[in-house]
Amino acid sequence: MTFLGPSGSGKTTTLMMIAGFETPDEGRILYYGVSIANLPPHKRNIGVVFQNYALFPHMSVADNVAFPLKLRRTPRPELTRRVKRALDMIELGAFADRLPNQLSGGQQQRVALARALVFEPKLILMDEPLGALDRRLRETMQLEIKRLHRELNLTVVYVTHDQTEAMILSDRVAVFRRGRIEQLAPPRVIHERPANGFVARFVGDTNIFAATLVEAAKGGRAHARTANGLLLSGLTDMDAPSAAPVLVSVRPERISLDPAGGDNQATGIAIDAAYFGDHVTVRIKLDAGGEVDVNLGIGGADDAPKPGKAVTLSWRAEHTLLLDPAD
C-alpha cells in the first residue's frame, strides 16, 4: 500500500505514527487487530527503511544487517543463519565484510532493506527509500522490492510522491492532501476513476474543462456544456442539480484523432508536438477555445499532425469524468 501525495500532505507523519516515532493526538492504530498506539517503536516488531538508508558507517554490511537481531538477543547460530540468508536474498553475500562507504547507493539501499527484513517482521514501512537513486537504479530497485514482497509474503506501506512508482508497486494507493486521504483504491481505479479534481490532476496527466451540467446528475452518465459551448457526455458519481458547475476530466491517452472514435467530439488546430520516447504528446488549440493534449502511442509518432494542421478529436463517454469543482 502506497501513501502518495505532495510534500507536506501528511504521508511521512502517518508512516511515523505507525512506526511509533510520532504520537497521534487521537484515533487508533491497530496492528493485526491489536492497538499499538502506546507501544514504543522497538516493541512493535515493524521494519523501517528510511530515505537516507541510516546505515551505521563504522559497521560492516553483515553487522548492519545483524543489528536488529543483536538487539533481540538472537542466539549466535540463528543470527548467522539469518544474516547469510538476508544477504543472499539481496545478492550481496560477497560484500558482507565491506563498510557502507564502499558500496554504491543501490547497494546501500539493499542493505537497509535486508536489515529491515532480517528479523522477519509482518510489516515493512518504507519512507521514499528510492528518492536518492538515479532513474535506472530506481526502476531496478522497484522490481527488487516487488520480488521480495511477493516471495516473502510481506505487507509493505510505502511513502512516495512519485506517481509512476506508486502505480508500479502498489496493490492499493492512498492519495493524501492536507492531512487527509482523498481516495484509497487500486492504482487503476485511482487513475481511471479519480474521486475528485485534485486526484485527477495529481495522478497522471489530464485535460480539465470547466463546465455546467445541462441535466440533473444522480450518478452514472450525464451531460455538461463547457464555457466555450462544447456539449460533453461523461460519467459522474455526483448528486447535483441541473446548472451545477462541474469539472470535466479526460486523460490525454483516451483522446483519439479518429472522428469516429467516441461520443464526444471537438475540432482544432495542432500547435505543437513533444516526443517522449514511448509516446508523442500533441497539443491542440480547440476551435471552441482552450487547449488539450493528446497522447499518441509510439506507433503513431510518424502520423502525428504537424503544427497548423486541422484535426478532429473524439473520445468516449466512459473515459470522461464529471467531477465536483469544490474538490
N, C-alpha and C positions, 0 to 999 in steps of 0.2 A: 504494500500500500504506500502510495507516494503522497506527500504533502507538497502541493505545487502552489506557487503564488509569488507576487512581487516582494522585494525586500521590505521588511517591516510589517508583513501581514500576519505574523504570529506562528509561522511554521516551526522555527527552531525553538521558540518558547514552549510550544506544545510538546515537542520532542524532549526538551529538557525536563518538563514536568513528568513525562512518562519515565525518564531515566532516574528522576529523583534529585536533580540538580536545581530545580525550581519548585517552589511550593504553590499549589493552586489556592486562590482565595476562597473558592467554593467549588462544589461539584465533587465527583468521584473519579478515581482511576481504578478500573477493575482489570485484573490480570488473571485469566482463567477463572473468572467469577469471584475472585477474592480482592478486596480493597487493599491497595499498596500505597495509598497516599501518605501514610505515616511511617513507611519503611525507609531507612536510609538507602542510598544507592547500592552499596555493596551487598545488601541483603535482598535485592530484587532479582538477582540472577538474570540480568539483561546485559547483552553485549552491546557495546557502543563503538562506532567507528567515526572519528572526528575528521573534519575537513583538512586539518593540518597534520594528520597522522598521529601526533602525540607519542611518538616512539621515544624510548629512553636512549639518548645519544651515547651513553657510556656502556650500554649493554649490547651484547651480540644479538643477532637475529633470533637465535634459539632462546636466549634468556628473555628477550622481549616477549616472545610467544609464551614462554613458560610462566611469566609473571602472575597471571590470574590463578594459575594452578598452585603456585607457591603460597599465595595469599589464602587459598583454601586448604593448605597443608596436605596436598595430594601426595601420596606415597611416591617415592622416587621412581620405582619401576613403571608405575602408571603414568607419572608425569613424563618420563622419557618417551613412552609409547605414544602418548597423545601429541606431544610436540612434533615427533617424527611424522606422524600421520597428518598433522596440520600443515607442516612444511611441504610434504609430498603433495598434498591436495592443491597447494598454490604453486607447485613446481619450483620451489626454492630450497629443496633439501640440500643442494650443494653449496648454499650460501649461509648455512647455519652459523658459522663462526665469524661472519662479517659484521661490521658495525653499520648502523643505518646510513652514515655519510658515505659509505662505499657502495650504496645502492642507487639505482635510478628512482625517479619519482614513482613510476608504476610499480617497481619492486617494493618500495616502502609502503605503498598503499596496500599491496597484497599481504605484507607482514602485519599491518594494522588489522586487516580483515582476518588473518589467521589468529591473531591474538584475541579478537572478539569471539571467534568460533571455538577455540580450543577447549573451553570449559563446558561446551555443549549446552548453551542456553536455548530456550524455546523462542526467544525473541531477540532480534538484532536491530538496533537503531543506527541509522546512517545519516549524518548531517553534511550534505553536499560533499561526499567523500571524493568526488572526481573533479572538483572545481579547479584544482591547480594543474590538471593534466592537459596536454595538447589534444586536439580533436581525435586523431587516430588512436592515441592511447586511451582516451575516454571510451571510444567505441569498443576497443578490445576489453577494457575492464567492465563495461556494461554486460558484454556477453559472458565474462567470467562470473560476475555476480549472479546472472541468470542461471548459469550452470550450477553454481554452488547452492543456490536457492532450491533448484529442482532436485539435486542429488541428496541434499541434507534435510529436505522437507521442513524448511525453516519458515517462520513468519518474519518478514522484514518490513520495517517502517522507514521510509526513505524521504529525506528532505531535498528538494531541488527547486530552482527557478527556471530550469531548462525544460521547456515543453516537450522537445523531442525525446529527451531522456525519460521523462515521465511516461510518455506513450510507449516507449520500447520496453521498459522494465515492469510496468505495473499490471496487476490484476484489477486494482481499483485506484482511483485518483481522488484526492480531496483538494478542491481548489479554494485557497484561502484569500480573504480580503479583509483588512482592518480587524483582525482578530476573530473572524467568524468563517465558517465553512459555507461557501456559496453553493457548492454542488459536490456530491460524493457519488461516484458512479464508475463503471468500467471506462477505459480510455476511449473506446469508440463512441460510447454514449456521450461522454464529455465533448467530443469533437463534433459529432453529428447532431446532437440534441442538447446544446448548452442551455442551462436553466435561465440565463438572463444575458443582458447585453455585455456585462463585464466578462463573463466566462467566454462568450463568443469572441470578444476582442482579444482576450488574453491568451486563449488556447488556439494557436494556429492563426492563419490569415483569413480575413473575411471582408466582404463588402457590406457596408451598412447604409441603408436608406431610411431617412425619416419619413414616416407615412401616417395616414389616418385610416382607421377601419371604415369600411363602407357598409358593413353589416355587423350585427352583434356576434361576438366570438364567444363560444361556450365550449372550447376545446375541439380539437380536430382541425378541419380545413376552414379557412376564412380568406377574405379578400381585403386588400388595403390599397389606397392610392397615395403615391408619393407626392411631395410638394411640387414636383415637375410634371405631374399628370400621368405617370405610369400606373396602370392597374395591375397589381401583382396578386397571385394566388399562393398561399402557403399554409403551413401548419402552425398551430398555437395551442398552448395549454392555458392561455389567459381566459378569464371570465370577465370580458369587458364589453361595454355598450358600443353601439354604433357611434362613429365620430371620435372615438377614443384615440389618442396618439399611440403609435407603436414604432418599434424599430424593426426593419426588415433586414435579415441577415442571410447572405448566400456565400458559400465558400467559392474561391476562385476556380478550384478544380472541378466544381459542379457546373460551371457555365460552359456551354458549347458554342462554337461558331457555326453550327448547323441550324438553319432557320426552323427545321422540323424537329428540333431536339428537346422540346418541352412545352409546358403550359404557359410559361412567361416569356415574353419577347421584348427586345429593345434594339434600336439601331444606333449606330455611332460611327466614329472615325478612329482608327488606330493611331495613337500618337507616340508610342514608344514600345520597346521590347527589351527584356533582360534575360540573358542566358544563364542558368544556374547549374548546368551540368546534367541534372536528371529531369529538368523541365524548363520551359520558357514561359515567362510571365509577360503578357501583352496588356498594356494599359489602353483602355478605350474611353474616349470622350463621348458621352451619350448625346444624341440629338436633343433629348429632353432636358439635358443639363446634368452636370456632375460627371464623375469618372468612376470606372470599375476596373478591376484587374481580372484577367482570365489566365489560368494556368493550363498550358498545353503540355502533354507528355512529350518526352524527348523524340518520340517517333514523328511528332507533328512539327518539330522545330523548323524543318525546311519549308513548311507550308504556312508558317506564321505570317499574318498580314503585315505588310510594310507600312511604315508611318504614312498617313494620308489616305490609306485605303478604307473605303466604306465597308462596314460589316453589319451583320445581323446576329444578335446574341439570343440564346434561348436557354432555359433551364427549367427543371421540373418542380412542381409544387411541393413534392415531398422533400426536396432539398432546400426549401425556402422556409425560414422560421420567422414568425411574428412574435416579437419579444416586448416585454414591458419596459418602456424607456426610463422608468424610475429606478431600475436596477442597473 
